[in-house]
Amino acid sequence: MNSKLQQQFTLLEQTRAEIVSLVLPLEESSFSRSYGDKWSIAQILIHVITSERLAVLYMRKKFQGVDNLKDSGSIESLKRLLLRVSQRLPFKFKAPATIQDKTPEPPTKDALLNLWEAERTKLNAFLCSIEEKNVNKMIFKHPIAGMLNAAQGVAFLREHLLHHKPQIVKLTKQS
């Protein structure tokens, strides 16, 4: 795998491992408990997993025409920085309709964690398939920022997870 992709994937996996270590000790009832109109940990994680799954599906589809795609440049680097800042702010963002419509009800904790592992395996396999000459091709689509390259896309997936981590931490303490 390209070193930029490997670096971003490693950071994404480290963040997933941190979250898994937070939720693994939870009883099923705590994992799936909602507090009023707030999402449960299970709902947050199925949202994250769905976002990642759809991102990988889109990147695979775009990659079929990789020779016709443009390379990312300084504009996309700026977009990535702005996305990073936006995800670190304590504001709520409404999930895009495509994510909302395709997000299933969360399964049990074990099934959800296994699903997350399977989706990450698919992401890793896809990233490993990207040849060096195609690393900067814009194949990741963010609903607001537009097209980014795969490394920038994986970096966003991590920022998205980090954005939801405080919610998860708070909910684990309420259990």
Residue pairs with C-beta under 8 A, 6 or more apart in sequence:
1 9
1 124
1 127
1 128
1 130
2 127
2 130
2 132
2 135
2 151
4 135
4 151
5 127
5 130
5 135
5 150
5 151
5 154
6 127
7 151
8 151
8 154
8 155
8 158
9 123
9 124
9 127
9 154
11 155
11 158
12 120
12 154
12 157
12 158
12 161
13 120
15 158
15 161
15 162
15 165
16 116
16 120
16 161
18 165
19 45
19 161
19 165
19 168
20 113
20 116
22 168
22 169
22 172
23 31
23 41
23 45
23 109
23 113
23 168
23 172
24 113
26 41
26 109
26 172
26 175
27 175
28 108
28 109
30 41
30 172
30 175
31 40
31 41
31 42
31 109
32 40
32 41
32 42
32 106
32 109
33 40
33 171
33 175
34 40
34 43
35 171
35 174
38 167
38 171
39 47
39 167
40 106
40 171
41 168
41 171
41 172
42 106
42 107
42 109
42 112
43 106
44 164
44 167
44 168
44 171
45 106
45 112
45 116
45 168
46 103
46 104
46 105
46 106
46 107
46 112
47 95
47 99
47 103
47 164
48 116
48 160
48 161
48 164
49 112
49 115
49 116
49 119
50 99
50 102
50 103
50 104
51 95
51 99
51 157
51 160
52 119
52 120
52 123
52 157
53 119
53 122
54 98
54 99
54 102
55 140
55 153
55 157
56 119
56 122
56 123
56 126
58 139
58 140
58 141
59 126
59 139
59 140
59 150
59 153
60 126
62 69
62 138
62 139
62 140
62 141
63 126
63 130
63 134
63 137
63 139
66 134
66 137
66 139
69 137
69 138
69 139
70 137
70 138
70 147
71 136
71 137
71 138
71 149
72 136
72 137
72 138
72 147
72 148
72 149
72 152
76 138
76 147
76 148
76 149
76 152
77 152
79 142
79 145
79 146
79 148
79 152
80 145
80 148
80 152
80 155
80 156
82 145
83 142
83 145
83 156
83 159
84 155
84 156
84 159
86 93
87 156
87 159
87 160
87 162
87 163
88 159
88 162
88 163
90 166
95 103
96 143
98 143
106 112
107 115
123 154
127 150
127 154
130 150
135 149
135 150
135 151
136 149
137 149
137 150
138 147
138 148
138 149
139 147
139 149
139 150
139 153
140 147
140 148
140 149
140 150
140 152
140 153
140 154
140 156
141 147
141 148
142 148
142 153
142 156
145 156
148 156
